[in-house]
Amino acid sequence: MGEPSVTTETYESLRPLAFSIAYRMLGSVAEAEDVVQEALLRLHQADDVANADAFLTTVTTRLAIDVLRSARVKREAYVGSWLPEPLVEDDATGIVETDETVSLAFLVALERLTPDERAVLVLREAFDYGFDEIAEVVGKDPANCRQILSRARRRVADDRRRFDPDPGESRALALRFLEAAREGDMDGLVAMLASDAVLVGDGGGKARAIAAPMVGAAQVGRALATFYRMGEDWGVTLRPAVVNGGPGFRSFDAEGRLVNVVGLDVEGGVITRVHSMLNPDKLGHLGPLSDIGLRPGQRPAGA
């Protein structure tokens, strides 16, 4: 085997592309990073790579498809509601990006697709690949890829996120919601929730979370107000954050360890869905974790 045909600079510059594909495919930071490492290793070892972007896209997507196929039984046996591992940034700039293909709602919707459907939809809608390019990646003909895309779009149509025209308004609503949560203000929370708002909690069997999604503004508002009133007694503080490109916040215990991450879907000036991630297995990449809310015998990986 000859010398690798890709420079170190190119190799590292392509890492964000590989992660963007792998994360959208898998909804898991840890699994995506494993796929990226393997894909970059294959790129580094390859000879005569004419197009490093295309090579890496193909390898990353195919590796992610393999992971999804092997994880299918595991995901079907998941305890409670499944949410993706969150991507979190400090809400310091006041700018909330609105990338639907990385939103929590979209990633959850992708779970109902087959690995091939997910790959075609992600490559087309997140990266605007042409059908000839997608066909090369997934090993199918372009006409078949068009059919797969049409089928995948129909299967996720009901959960497609429709963004408000002004991200600043969504952020302002989220900050008001955060303040109401801090104060345990149920009436204030309910006023900002859609009448059919949904609360989804992911504890993965390790943290105390609702067993099934909760529907209705009053029910959701009551549950959140109760939780954050209890949290105040435990010294829990709430801080605004950008969660998967949308508004949200994080909860920390008195020692500054992460309790959970909450992402909010906003549509039509109200909050339509509240995603609360408590499973410690999905939060370890964000720093030290608290044991508040964990079930007996469970310890967070970052504790």
ZAVOMAR-976798 format. One line per 10 residues: number of its first residue (from 1); their letters; for each residue z, y, x of C-alpha. Coordinates in nm, 4 decimals, padded with zeros to 6 digits, m for minus. Layout:
<nodes>
NUM = a = Z:Y:X | ... .
</nodes>
This chain:
<nodes>
1 = mgepsvttet = 00.0000:00.0000:00.0000 | m00.0912:00.3436:00.1334 | 00.0947:00.6707:00.1263 | 00.1957:00.8106:m00.2158 | m00.0690:01.0496:m00.3469 | 00.1754:01.2906:m00.5157 | 00.3734:01.5493:m00.3227 | 00.7504:01.5821:m00.3579 | 00.7057:01.9261:m00.5151 | 00.4708:01.7897:m00.7823 .
11 = yeslrplafs = 00.6971:01.4903:m00.8356 | 00.9978:01.7119:m00.9154 | 00.7998:01.9647:m01.1201 | 00.6916:01.6856:m01.3548 | 01.0459:01.5691:m01.4264 | 01.0922:01.8089:m01.7256 | 00.7704:01.6786:m01.8842 | 00.8854:01.3187:m01.8509 | 01.2277:01.3982:m01.9959 | 01.0760:01.5930:m02.2866 .
21 = iayrmlgsva = 00.8678:01.2907:m02.3835 | 01.1404:01.0323:m02.3267 | 01.4088:01.2237:m02.5155 | 01.1896:01.2795:m02.8205 | 01.0964:00.9128:m02.8149 | 01.4509:00.7819:m02.7778 | 01.6921:01.0470:m02.9067 | 01.9218:00.9535:m02.6194 | 01.9885:01.1575:m02.3068 | 02.1121:00.8567:m02.1090 .
31 = eaedvvqeal = 01.8205:00.6315:m02.2051 | 01.5722:00.9128:m02.1477 | 01.7070:00.9776:m01.7968 | 01.6768:00.6060:m01.7124 | 01.3161:00.6045:m01.8321 | 01.2382:00.9204:m01.6353 | 01.3793:00.7743:m01.3148 | 01.1695:00.4601:m01.3521 | 00.8544:00.6547:m01.4434 | 00.8909:00.8918:m01.1476 .
41 = lrlhqaddva = 00.9523:00.5984:m00.9152 | 00.6279:00.4385:m01.0306 | 00.4458:00.7667:m00.9824 | 00.5930:00.8045:m00.6346 | 00.4804:00.4533:m00.5378 | 00.1332:00.4781:m00.6906 | m00.1832:00.5200:m00.4851 | m00.4777:00.7436:m00.5669 | m00.3339:00.9143:m00.8743 | m00.6069:01.1535:m00.9915 .
51 = nadaflttvt = m00.3999:01.3137:m01.2680 | m00.0241:01.3008:m01.2167 | 00.0519:01.4496:m01.5608 | m00.1546:01.1858:m01.7403 | m00.0140:00.9051:m01.5271 | 00.3456:01.0110:m01.5889 | 00.2906:01.0676:m01.9601 | 00.1447:00.7197:m01.9983 | 00.4153:00.5421:m01.8001 | 00.6992:00.7377:m01.9646 .
61 = trlaidvlrs = 00.5693:00.6726:m02.3153 | 00.5117:00.3028:m02.2558 | 00.8561:00.2588:m02.1013 | 01.0117:00.4394:m02.3982 | 00.8219:00.2143:m02.6400 | 00.9640:m00.0881:m02.4589 | 01.3170:00.0544:m02.4861 | 01.2751:00.1193:m02.8584 | 01.1517:m00.2339:m02.9192 | 01.4417:m00.3883:m02.7275 .
71 = arvkreayvg = 01.6959:m00.1587:m02.8970 | 01.5751:m00.2171:m03.2534 | 01.8382:m00.4795:m03.3416 | 02.1130:m00.2750:m03.1752 | 02.0209:00.0357:m03.3756 | 02.0015:m00.1582:m03.7008 | 02.3583:m00.2797:m03.6386 | 02.4900:00.0687:m03.5561 | 02.8226:00.1502:m03.7242 | 02.7859:00.4390:m03.9707 .
81 = swlpeplved = 02.5236:00.7135:m03.9540 | 02.3115:00.7441:m03.6386 | 02.2518:01.0848:m03.4816 | 02.0782:01.1597:m03.1513 | 02.2658:01.2538:m02.8375 | 02.2717:01.6337:m02.8576 | 02.1080:01.8790:m02.6213 | 02.3490:02.1718:m02.6004 | 02.3271:02.5187:m02.4495 | 02.5735:02.8054:m02.4616 .
91 = datgivetde = 02.4816:03.0566:m02.7306 | 02.4985:03.3488:m02.4884 | 02.1587:03.5079:m02.5371 | 02.1523:03.5266:m02.9155 | 01.8120:03.3559:m02.9154 | 01.7720:03.0329:m03.1099 | 01.4550:02.8401:m03.0307 | 01.2920:02.6680:m03.3263 | 01.1199:02.3604:m03.1869 | 01.1012:02.1198:m03.4770 .
101 = tvslaflval = 01.0156:01.8176:m03.2639 | 01.3518:01.8307:m03.0864 | 01.5583:01.9231:m03.3938 | 01.8267:01.6832:m03.5098 | 01.6657:01.6361:m03.8509 | 01.3290:01.5476:m03.6970 | 01.4753:01.3026:m03.4446 | 01.6696:01.1293:m03.7215 | 01.3523:01.1050:m03.9306 | 01.1684:00.9495:m03.6363 .
111 = erltpderav = 01.4111:00.6569:m03.6472 | 01.2305:00.5149:m03.9489 | 00.9032:00.4858:m03.7539 | 00.7795:00.1968:m03.5448 | 00.7696:00.2603:m03.1685 | 00.3907:00.3066:m03.1763 | 00.4095:00.5450:m03.4724 | 00.6781:00.7449:m03.2968 | 00.4733:00.7669:m02.9773 | 00.1588:00.8868:m03.1558 .
121 = lvlreafdyg = 00.3478:01.1445:m03.3618 | 00.5417:01.2805:m03.0635 | 00.2378:01.3070:m02.8371 | 00.0301:01.4753:m03.1058 | 00.2825:01.7163:m03.2572 | 00.5097:01.7942:m02.9641 | 00.2497:01.8011:m02.6868 | m00.0799:01.8525:m02.8738 | m00.2536:01.5602:m02.7066 | m00.6007:01.4753:m02.8317 .
131 = fdeiaevvgk = m00.6656:01.1392:m02.9955 | m00.8663:01.0141:m02.7005 | m00.5719:01.0900:m02.4705 | m00.3199:00.9330:m02.7085 | m00.5365:00.6231:m02.7370 | m00.5290:00.5824:m02.3585 | m00.1509:00.6137:m02.3542 | m00.0697:00.3671:m02.6336 | m00.3578:00.1290:m02.5714 | m00.5334:00.1691:m02.9052 .
141 = dpancrqils = m00.8626:00.3231:m03.0144 | m00.8742:00.6877:m03.1317 | m00.9570:00.5996:m03.4930 | m00.6538:00.3723:m03.5104 | m00.4372:00.6493:m03.3642 | m00.5523:00.8845:m03.6405 | m00.4466:00.6288:m03.8999 | m00.1121:00.5762:m03.7276 | m00.0491:00.9528:m03.7213 | m00.1322:00.9879:m04.0917 .
151 = rarrrvaddr = 00.1034:00.7034:m04.1784 | 00.3814:00.8404:m03.9569 | 00.3537:01.1892:m04.1096 | 00.3876:01.0467:m04.4592 | 00.6981:00.8512:m04.3608 | 00.8804:01.1569:m04.2252 | 00.7390:01.4175:m04.4667 | 01.0535:01.4519:m04.6779 | 01.2685:01.5369:m04.3761 | 01.0340:01.7760:m04.2005 .
161 = rrfdpdpges = 01.2335:02.0845:m04.1116 | 01.0979:02.4075:m04.2546 | 01.2115:02.6915:m04.0325 | 01.3246:03.0305:m04.1538 | 01.0945:03.3083:m04.0298 | 01.3761:03.4889:m03.8475 | 01.5827:03.2775:m03.6027 | 01.8223:03.5720:m03.5702 | 01.9152:03.5387:m03.9371 | 01.9826:03.1688:m03.8902 .
171 = ralalrflea = 02.2065:03.2455:m03.5954 | 02.3945:03.5143:m03.7892 | 02.4507:03.2702:m04.0762 | 02.5744:03.0084:m03.8308 | 02.8209:03.2539:m03.6794 | 02.9570:03.3419:m04.0254 | 02.9854:02.9726:m04.0993 | 03.1696:02.9191:m03.7712 | 03.4173:03.1955:m03.8568 | 03.4796:03.0464:m04.2003 .
181 = aregdmdglv = 03.5356:02.7060:m04.0388 | 03.7810:02.8581:m03.7922 | 03.9761:03.0085:m04.0805 | 03.9589:02.6988:m04.3006 | 03.7904:02.9159:m04.5647 | 03.6511:02.6636:m04.8108 | 03.5088:02.9239:m05.0502 | 03.3344:03.0967:m04.7618 | 03.1866:02.7684:m04.6380 | 03.0651:02.6669:m04.9835 .
191 = amlasdavlv = 02.8953:03.0042:m05.0332 | 02.6809:02.9438:m04.7232 | 02.5884:02.5842:m04.8122 | 02.2932:02.4745:m05.0245 | 02.4045:02.3139:m05.3506 | 02.2750:01.9776:m05.2231 | 02.3917:02.0266:m04.8636 | 02.4527:01.7102:m04.6629 | 02.7234:01.6380:m04.4057 | 02.6427:01.3588:m04.1607 .
201 = gdgggkarai = 02.9044:01.2336:m03.9169 | 02.8314:00.9996:m03.6261 | 03.1403:00.8270:m03.4903 | 02.9680:00.5083:m03.3821 | 03.2738:00.3086:m03.4843 | 03.4740:00.4756:m03.2069 | 03.5673:00.8102:m03.3615 | 03.6918:00.8860:m03.7113 | 03.3885:00.9990:m03.9090 | 03.2777:00.9768:m04.2710 .
211 = aapmvgaaqv = 03.1340:00.6324:m04.3443 | 02.8231:00.7659:m04.5187 | 02.6573:01.1066:m04.5579 | 02.8426:01.3414:m04.7937 | 02.6344:01.5402:m05.0432 | 02.7160:01.8610:m05.2303 | 02.8336:02.2051:m05.1231 | 03.1840:02.1688:m05.2665 | 03.2445:01.8288:m05.1120 | 03.1060:01.9291:m04.7738 .
221 = gralatfyrm = 03.2917:02.2601:m04.7708 | 03.6200:02.0911:m04.8636 | 03.5813:01.8272:m04.5916 | 03.5026:02.0840:m04.3233 | 03.7799:02.3215:m04.4280 | 04.0315:02.0351:m04.4224 | 03.9198:01.9132:m04.0814 | 03.9321:02.2539:m03.9170 | 04.2682:02.3387:m04.0703 | 04.3998:02.0198:m03.9116 .
231 = gedwgvtlrp = 04.2205:02.1103:m03.5897 | 04.3979:02.4426:m03.5739 | 04.7316:02.2569:m03.5774 | 04.6058:02.0478:m03.2842 | 04.4941:02.3522:m03.0874 | 04.1219:02.2950:m03.1463 | 03.8928:02.5926:m03.0837 | 03.5310:02.6402:m03.1938 | 03.2581:02.7985:m02.9842 | 02.8996:02.8814:m03.0870 .
241 = avvnggpgfr = 02.6188:02.6872:m02.9210 | 02.2484:02.6134:m02.9407 | 02.2189:02.2479:m03.0463 | 01.8773:02.0864:m03.0150 | 01.7111:02.4230:m03.0429 | 01.9049:02.5308:m03.3516 | 02.2355:02.6989:m03.4367 | 02.5594:02.5082:m03.4046 | 02.8956:02.4978:m03.2362 | 03.1275:02.2833:m03.0267 .
251 = sfdaegrlvn = 03.4960:02.1973:m03.0768 | 03.7382:02.1799:m02.7837 | 04.0979:02.0615:m02.7678 | 04.3864:02.2600:m02.6180 | 04.2966:02.1309:m02.2707 | 03.9340:02.2425:m02.2986 | 03.7927:01.8927:m02.3532 | 03.5053:01.8413:m02.5964 | 03.5942:01.7031:m02.9400 | 03.2582:01.7139:m03.1172 .
261 = vvgldveggv = 02.9242:01.8911:m03.1436 | 02.7941:02.0301:m03.4729 | 02.4324:02.1204:m03.5430 | 02.3246:02.3134:m03.8519 | 01.9935:02.3026:m04.0388 | 01.9162:02.6360:m04.2049 | 01.6527:02.6857:m04.4738 | 01.6046:02.9632:m04.7256 | 01.9099:03.1527:m04.6065 | 02.1547:02.8646:m04.6600 .
271 = itrvhsmlnp = 02.2761:02.5672:m04.4579 | 02.1133:02.2491:m04.5821 | 02.2562:01.9934:m04.3415 | 02.5556:01.9685:m04.1096 | 02.5313:01.7143:m03.8271 | 02.8644:01.6306:m03.6620 | 02.8492:01.4182:m03.3467 | 03.1825:01.2598:m03.2533 | 03.0813:00.9318:m03.0866 | 03.2133:00.9674:m02.7289 .
281 = dklghlgpls = 02.9290:00.7510:m02.5972 | 02.6875:01.0275:m02.7004 | 02.8841:01.3230:m02.5646 | 02.9739:01.2167:m02.2109 | 02.6826:01.4088:m02.0571 | 02.8413:01.7337:m02.1825 | 03.1624:01.7180:m01.9803 | 03.5223:01.5931:m02.0196 | 03.5952:01.4489:m02.3631 | 03.9001:01.4691:m02.5852 .
291 = diglrpgqrp = 04.0696:01.1710:m02.7479 | 04.1435:01.3690:m03.0648 | 03.9910:01.1888:m03.3588 | 03.9233:00.8622:m03.1786 | 04.0144:00.5352:m03.3399 | 04.3061:00.3388:m03.1903 | 04.2178:00.1692:m02.8632 | 03.9195:00.3925:m02.7897 | 03.9008:00.6133:m02.4851 | 03.6124:00.8566:m02.4140 .
301 = aga = 03.3966:00.7871:m02.1112 | 03.4622:01.1353:m01.9758 | 03.8389:01.1352:m02.0218 .
</nodes>
